[in-house]
């Protein structure tokens, strides 16, 4: 996990919000994929910091969140 500034400019990324999210506020993240990194930010603070993780780390996180068997990932 990289907590430092991302080496990839995040201004030109296509950010996506969950389809379960609404325009009514609440807790939501936005995700932008880059070939070598996944960027994650708070949808309420798009100019704030972005967390950057490897595609492998993101895949494991999504599998964990979905309750998948992590021994296969």
C-alpha positions in Angstrom: 0.0 0.0 0.0 1.3 3.4 -0.9 0.3 6.2 1.4 2.6 8.7 -0.3 1.6 10.8 -3.3 0.7 8.6 -6.2 3.3 8.5 -9.0 0.3 8.6 -11.4 -1.5 11.9 -11.8 -5.1 11.3 -10.6 -6.6 14.3 -12.4 -6.8 12.4 -15.7 -8.3 9.2 -14.3 -11.8 8.0 -14.9 -13.3 7.7 -11.4 -16.2 5.4 -10.7 -18.6 5.3 -7.8 -20.5 2.2 -6.7 -23.9 1.6 -8.3 -25.2 1.2 -4.8 -24.3 4.9 -4.1 -26.8 7.7 -4.4 -26.5 11.4 -4.7 -27.9 11.8 -1.2 -24.5 11.8 0.4 -23.4 9.1 2.9 -20.2 7.0 2.9 -18.9 6.2 -0.5 -15.6 5.7 -2.2 -14.6 6.2 -5.8 -12.2 4.0 -7.6 -10.0 4.6 -10.7 -8.0 1.9 -12.4 -4.6 2.4 -14.0 -2.7 -0.5 -15.6 -0.2 -0.5 -12.6 -2.3 0.8 -9.8 -5.8 1.2 -8.3 -6.6 4.6 -6.9 -9.3 5.0 -4.2 -10.7 8.3 -2.8 -13.5 9.6 -0.7 -16.4 10.7 -3.0 -17.1 13.6 -0.7 -13.6 14.9 -1.0 -12.4 14.4 -4.6 -9.6 16.9 -4.2 -8.3 15.1 -1.0 -5.8 12.3 -0.8 -6.1 9.1 -2.8 -5.0 5.7 -1.6 -3.0 3.8 -4.2 -2.8 0.0 -4.1 -1.5 -2.7 -6.5 -4.0 -4.5 -8.8 -3.2 -7.7 -6.8 -4.0 -6.0 -3.5 -7.3 -4.6 -4.9 -8.3 -8.1 -6.2 -7.7 -9.6 -2.8 -9.6 -6.8 -1.1 -12.6 -7.2 -3.4 -12.6 -11.0 -2.9 -12.4 -10.6 0.9 -15.3 -8.0 0.8 -17.4 -10.4 -1.3 -16.7 -13.3 1.1 -14.7 -15.3 -1.5 -12.3 -18.1 -0.6 -9.0 -16.2 -0.5 -6.9 -19.4 -0.8 -7.7 -19.4 -4.5 -6.7 -15.7 -5.0 
